[in-house]
Amino acid sequence: MPDDSPPSIYLDHAATAPILPAAREAMLAGLALDANPSSPHRAGRAARAALEDARARVKAALGWEGEVIFTSGASEALELALTRSHLSRHAVSSVEHEAVMRHVPGARIIPVNAHGLVDPDALGDVSDTLVAIQQVNNETGVIQPLHLIHDRVREDGGMLLADCAQAAGKIYLPPCDMAAISAHKFGGPPGIGALLLRDLGLLAPTGGQERGYRGGTENVAGAMAMAAALEAGHDWMEDALRLRAMLEDAVIDAGGEVIAAASPRIAAIGSYRLPGLASAVQLIRLDGAGIAVSAGSACSSGSLKPSRVLMALGMDEKAAAEVIRVSIGRETTIAEIDAFLGVWRELAAQVAGS
């Protein structure tokens, strides 16, 4: 029978992060409310108060002064922004998540350079255009210069939508008109996220809950848990940076390649190529050793297609198919990185000896 026990070493936090104890406790407290926040009775009013308290706490934790619409996650938040904006023209970077790409057929594609970065001067005319650019790439960890891009978009009279799914709760949010976040990427539960807006007038309302911008009963418990996860802070990112530096020194010493090494990258994500060995083989070997990593985005890791993101950086199909992603979490230890490197070095030695 197959072994379905969980991995002993989890290095796939970019796919989903384990829920934090504080978030779990907050969610249990929310589930105990037992009322619809839209109901007018006392229990409903209590649930509404808890929801609005969570909304205020999310804004405070993120330093966001605009509005917050709770959603089921970043994918829904992006859909709301892209399909309900008053701007009909779209421009997106070539390395955006599929959650963006599926909603912008015919959009103008903004290229990235070999380091995975968008050049603000390459934006072109973005007047009356909704520009969607992620803050942190989910495969490579590259951080886009959104402060410069925002200035350029604002000068032209466009709007900037930032996919902050891999950034929120880890680094500070960028200047933007709208941002999408997802709780399960920073220690909250799956099934809750938010669209942050400079003001509600940026979108066309359609009726329903969330002040008419999203239908469906609000997830009070999820919102409370997301607020608690954000309040845990991101001081651990300093430790993550040290762990990643140790990891990447060893990867290079073993003959591996760090993807987008010269670019600013979030400490929690690293993308590595082992020339001569397919990522699928690497994943099988690592999984057999009880180590969980991924090959690219978790949303497309089951696909046989080469990574669109890596090919946008100029990699060919063969090279792109030799890359794995290691993502570090709040509880990741030196011993866990050492264990990964033990398997990586064995694989590299086998390739060198073949």
Salt bridges, closest charged atoms under 4 A:
ASP12 OD1 - ARG325 NH2 3.21
GLU52 OE2 - ARG48 NH1 3.08
GLU52 OE1 - ARG55 NE 2.87
ASP53 OD2 - ARG57 NH1 3.65
GLU67 OE1 - ARG211 NH1 2.89
GLU76 OE2 - ARG214 NE 2.63
GLU98 OE2 - ARG308 NH2 2.80
ASP151 OD1 - HIS150 ND1 3.88
ASP156 OD2 - ARG152 NH2 3.76
ASP177 OD1 - ARG198 NE 2.73
ASP199 OD2 - ARG198 NH1 3.27
GLU210 OE1 - ARG55 NH1 2.75
GLU218 OE2 - ARG48 NH2 3.22
GLU231 OE2 - ARG57 NE 2.81
ASP239 OD1 - ARG242 NH2 2.22
GLU248 OE2 - ARG244 NE 3.54
GLU248 OE2 - ARG265 NH1 2.85
GLU257 OE1 - ARG273 NH1 3.34
GLU322 OE1 - ARG273 NE 2.78
GLU322 OE2 - LYS318 NZ 2.69
GLU346 OE1 - ARG285 NH2 2.89
